[in-house]
Amino acid sequence: MAMMLDESEASDAELIGRAKGGDRGAFGKLLERHYDFVYRAAYRWCGRKADAEDIAQEVCVRLGKAIRDYRGGGAFTTWLYTMTMNAARDTMRKTQRETVKTEAYGVHALISGEGPAEGEDPTEALWAAVRQLPDKQRDAVMLVYGEGLSHAAAAEAMAISETTVSWHIHEAKKRLKTLMRSAGEV
């Protein structure tokens, strides 16, 4: 994620170095600079504004604890994206435990005639299907198509090989066709 910086503005590397040393102002500037990126990635993962905000806040907390461990071997945004991905997974696991209750209410609502609204956004339906994919396939699709990363950058974020990312995307496409057909979208 290339950003245009004024000459007077510190680079990410400078801010990270200062934040590692305990400079709260530098840490705040780093958060300010990358918060939208974190929020957007979180939203792609969960599909709900409130959950994306919670995930983004969790990433901010985690970043405060983990900034000293950042080694700088790769792009800061790749490291940050991995942190966001992990926070989203943690939130999804927690949410899945509560899904049983929600689904029970949904069945009740359908029985009583309070079904979902017609004319759902097809793009949102596709991302909802992506969120149903197995973890690695979902991760690969979110990174490549949701965030626009190359297969190589996605491989770095997922800590797997580039060919494995390509395979996960291939498998995801096949599974998405099936999911979208069963939902009546294709």
Secondary structure as GFF3:
##gff-version 3
##sequence-region A 1 186
A	DSSP	alpha_helix	12	20	.	.	.	ID=ss1
A	DSSP	alpha_helix	24	46	.	.	.	ID=ss2
A	DSSP	alpha_helix	49	66	.	.	.	ID=ss3
A	DSSP	three_ten_helix	67	69	.	.	.	ID=ss4
A	DSSP	alpha_helix	76	111	.	.	.	ID=ss5
A	DSSP	alpha_helix	122	130	.	.	.	ID=ss6
A	DSSP	alpha_helix	135	141	.	.	.	ID=ss7
A	DSSP	pi_helix	142	146	.	.	.	ID=ss8
A	DSSP	alpha_helix	151	158	.	.	.	ID=ss9
A	DSSP	alpha_helix	162	182	.	.	.	ID=ss10
###
